[in-house]
Amino acid sequence: MNNTTHLSVNNGTTGIKAKELLRSRIIYAILTIVLIIWIFPFLWMVAGSFKPQNEILAVHPALLPKKATFQNYIRWFTELNIYKFFGNSLIVAIVTAFGNLLCSSMVGYALAKIHYPGKKIVFGAVMVTLMVPSVVTFVPLFVMVTKLRLLNSYAALILPYLTMPLGVFLMRQFMVDIPNEFIEAAKLDGAGEFRTFIQIILPLAKPPLATLFILTFLQSWNNFLWPLVAAQTQDRYTLPVALSLYSTGAHATDFGLLMAGAVLVIVPILILFVFLQRYFIEGIASTGLK
């Protein structure tokens, strides 16, 4: 009886493991299919950037180029002044990202650790602005920038996005969980609010800061509508706006050139994420941003 019972238990355990293994394989198979579907447009874009126009417009286009060419990339670096567009995007994205790190973390710290009248109202206002589409603010922003005579300048491209509600929310959610004992100990040592914030809070907030940097850099780097409105001349155009210059209609569009430009836009984001992905994942997990 004991042997029979033991064999039954082993068979039951083996059956459960077999079911779990089958379930895992099915899940991985589904995820692999989803990944292929998701990444296929990107692969098509990369492959298309090495194709001449006649291959892209062929009736039955192939994924891989028959005659690979670097001409589309060469044109960007020789004829189309990509260095200026790239420089504009880099300046705007970096200043906007670091500005958000400072401003959003300061506001988040005030909402999380400083007690003052109306704090809940301020936080409620931040939450409300998270639900307002950015397009709604375009007209008032344009009027304000015009009246301040900042149109067609770096300031016009940077200032409206120097603080993001999402960044304030993310930093506030993280800083709420920082023990108050750290702040009290710093104050006992004679540190003021600013010194406590710089020397105690910010070093503890590396994961959400990295997350905020990536999100802000990505949003600023890919921003198209506002730079299109605020930049009046080509010397202030960012890369996404510059790409639109070569998309003038179905028969005039140079698709190979556009795909090469799109690859050049995406590469810096991929590099940034590769270097900061560990902090990005930690920041998402630690702030409850799901």
C-alpha positions in Angstrom: 0.0 0.0 0.0 2.8 2.4 0.9 4.6 1.7 -2.4 1.4 2.2 -4.3 0.7 5.5 -2.5 4.2 6.7 -3.1 4.0 5.9 -6.8 0.7 7.8 -7.0 2.2 10.8 -5.3 5.2 10.8 -7.7 2.9 10.4 -10.7 0.8 13.3 -9.5 3.8 15.5 -9.0 5.2 14.5 -12.4 1.9 15.3 -14.0 1.8 18.8 -12.3 5.3 19.5 -13.5 4.5 18.4 -17.0 1.4 20.7 -17.0 3.5 23.7 -15.7 6.2 23.0 -18.3 3.5 22.9 -21.1 2.0 26.1 -19.8 5.4 27.8 -19.8 6.1 26.7 -23.3 2.7 28.0 -24.5 3.3 31.4 -22.8 6.8 31.7 -24.3 5.5 30.7 -27.7 2.8 33.4 -27.5 5.3 36.0 -26.3 7.7 35.1 -29.1 4.9 35.6 -31.7 3.9 39.0 -30.1 7.6 40.0 -30.1 8.0 39.2 -33.8 4.9 41.1 -34.7 6.0 44.1 -32.6 9.6 44.2 -33.9 8.8 43.5 -37.5 8.0 47.2 -38.5 11.3 48.2 -36.9 13.2 45.5 -38.9 11.4 46.6 -42.0 12.4 50.2 -41.4 16.1 49.3 -40.8 16.2 47.1 -43.9 14.3 49.8 -46.0 16.9 52.4 -45.0 19.5 50.4 -47.0 17.2 50.0 -50.1 17.0 52.3 -53.2 13.7 53.9 -53.9 12.7 51.4 -56.7 13.0 48.4 -54.3 10.8 50.1 -51.7 8.1 50.9 -54.2 8.2 47.4 -55.9 4.9 45.6 -56.2 6.3 42.7 -54.2 9.0 44.2 -51.9 11.4 41.9 -50.1 12.4 42.3 -46.5 16.1 42.3 -47.2 17.5 44.7 -49.9 18.7 43.1 -53.1 21.3 45.8 -53.6 22.1 47.3 -50.3 23.2 50.9 -50.4 24.4 53.5 -47.8 23.3 56.3 -50.0 20.4 57.3 -47.8 22.7 57.7 -44.8 25.3 59.5 -46.8 22.8 62.0 -48.0 21.8 62.8 -44.4 25.4 63.4 -43.4 26.5 65.3 -46.5 23.5 67.1 -48.1 20.8 67.5 -45.4 22.7 69.2 -42.5 21.8 66.4 -40.0 24.4 67.7 -37.6 22.4 70.9 -37.0 19.1 69.0 -36.5 20.8 66.4 -34.3 22.4 69.1 -32.2 19.1 70.9 -31.7 17.4 67.7 -30.6 20.3 66.9 -28.3 20.3 70.3 -26.6 16.6 70.4 -26.2 16.3 66.8 -24.9 19.2 67.0 -22.5 18.3 70.4 -21.0 14.6 69.3 -20.7 15.6 66.0 -19.1 18.0 67.5 -16.5 15.5 70.4 -15.8 12.9 67.8 -15.1 15.2 65.9 -12.7 15.7 69.1 -10.7 12.3 70.7 -10.8 10.2 67.5 -10.5 12.3 66.1 -7.7 12.0 69.4 -5.8 8.3 69.5 -6.2 8.0 65.8 -5.4 10.0 66.3 -2.2 7.8 69.2 -1.1 4.7 67.2 -1.7 6.0 64.1 0.1 8.0 65.4 3.1 7.1 69.1 3.7 3.9 70.0 5.5 2.2 73.2 4.5 -1.4 74.4 4.0 -3.0 73.4 0.7 -0.6 70.5 0.0 -3.4 68.1 -0.9 -4.9 70.7 -3.2 -1.5 71.1 -5.0 -1.1 67.4 -5.4 -4.7 67.1 -6.6 -3.9 69.8 -9.2 -0.9 67.7 -10.4 -3.1 64.6 -10.7 -5.7 66.6 -12.7 -3.1 67.8 -15.2 -2.0 64.2 -15.8 -5.4 63.7 -17.4 -5.2 66.8 -19.6 -4.0 66.1 -23.2 -0.9 68.2 -24.0 -2.5 69.3 -27.3 -5.1 71.3 -25.3 -2.4 73.6 -24.0 -0.8 74.3 -27.4 -2.7 77.6 -28.1 -2.2 79.2 -24.7 1.5 78.1 -24.7 2.0 79.6 -28.2 0.4 82.9 -27.1 2.6 83.0 -24.0 5.8 82.2 -25.9 4.9 84.8 -28.5 4.2 87.6 -26.0 7.5 86.8 -24.2 9.2 87.1 -27.6 10.8 83.6 -27.2 9.4 82.2 -30.4 12.0 80.4 -32.6 14.4 79.9 -29.7 15.7 77.1 -27.6 13.8 78.6 -24.6 10.5 78.2 -26.5 11.3 74.5 -27.1 12.5 73.8 -23.5 10.5 75.9 -21.0 7.0 74.5 -21.6 8.3 71.0 -20.8 10.8 71.8 -18.0 8.5 70.2 -15.4 6.1 67.3 -16.2 3.2 66.2 -14.0 4.2 62.6 -14.5 7.7 63.4 -13.2 6.3 65.1 -10.1 4.0 62.2 -9.4 6.8 59.6 -9.9 9.2 61.4 -7.6 6.5 62.1 -5.0 5.5 58.4 -4.9 9.1 57.3 -4.3 9.9 60.0 -1.7 6.9 59.2 0.4 8.5 55.8 1.2 11.8 57.4 2.3 12.0 57.1 6.2 11.5 60.4 7.9 14.3 59.4 10.3 16.8 60.2 7.6 15.5 63.8 7.3 15.3 64.2 11.1 18.8 63.0 11.6 20.0 65.5 8.9 18.2 68.4 10.6 19.8 67.4 14.0 23.2 67.7 12.3 22.3 71.3 11.3 21.3 70.6 7.7 18.6 72.8 6.1 16.0 71.7 3.7 18.1 72.3 0.6 21.1 70.5 2.0 18.9 67.6 3.1 17.4 67.4 -0.3 20.8 67.4 -2.1 22.8 65.2 0.2 20.2 62.8 1.6 17.2 62.6 -0.7 18.7 62.7 -4.2 21.3 60.0 -3.6 18.5 57.7 -2.4 16.4 58.5 -5.5 18.7 57.2 -8.2 16.2 54.6 -9.7 13.3 57.1 -10.1 15.7 59.8 -11.3 17.0 57.4 -14.0 13.4 56.5 -14.9 12.4 60.1 -15.2 15.4 61.0 -17.2 14.6 58.3 -19.8 10.9 59.2 -20.0 11.6 62.9 -20.3 14.5 62.5 -22.8 12.3 60.1 -24.9 9.3 62.5 -24.8 11.5 65.5 -25.7 13.5 63.7 -28.4 10.4 62.4 -30.2 8.3 65.5 -29.7 7.0 66.7 -33.1 4.0 69.1 -32.8 5.4 71.7 -30.4 8.8 72.1 -32.1 6.9 72.3 -35.4 4.9 75.2 -34.0 7.6 76.9 -31.9 10.5 76.6 -34.4 9.9 79.0 -37.3 13.2 78.5 -39.2 15.2 75.4 -40.2 18.1 76.3 -38.0 15.9 75.5 -34.9 14.3 72.4 -36.3 14.7 69.1 -34.3 15.2 65.8 -36.0 11.5 64.7 -36.1 10.6 68.1 -37.6 13.4 67.8 -40.1 12.1 64.4 -41.2 8.8 66.0 -42.2 10.6 68.2 -44.7 11.1 65.1 -46.9 7.6 63.8 -46.6 5.6 66.0 -49.0 3.3 63.5 -50.6 2.9 59.9 -51.9 4.7 60.5 -55.1 7.4 62.9 -53.8 8.4 61.1 -50.6 11.8 59.6 -50.5 11.0 56.6 -48.3 14.5 55.3 -48.1 15.7 58.7 -46.9 12.9 58.9 -44.3 13.6 55.4 -43.0 17.3 56.2 -42.6 16.4 59.4 -40.7 14.0 57.4 -38.5 16.8 55.0 -37.7 19.1 57.9 -36.7 16.3 59.2 -34.5 15.8 55.9 -32.7 19.5 54.9 -32.2 20.2 57.4 -29.3 17.1 56.3 -27.4 18.1 52.6 -27.7 21.7 53.4 -26.5 20.3 55.4 -23.6 17.9 52.7 -22.5 20.6 50.0 -22.7 22.8 51.9 -20.3 20.0 52.9 -17.9 17.6 49.9 -18.1 18.5 48.6 -14.7 17.7 51.9 -13.0 14.6 52.3 -15.2 13.1 48.9 -14.1 14.0 49.6 -10.4 12.4 53.1 -10.7 9.2 51.7 -12.2 9.0 49.0 -9.5 9.8 51.3 -6.6 7.2 54.0 -7.4 4.3 51.7 -8.1 4.0 53.0 -11.6 2.3 50.0 -13.3 
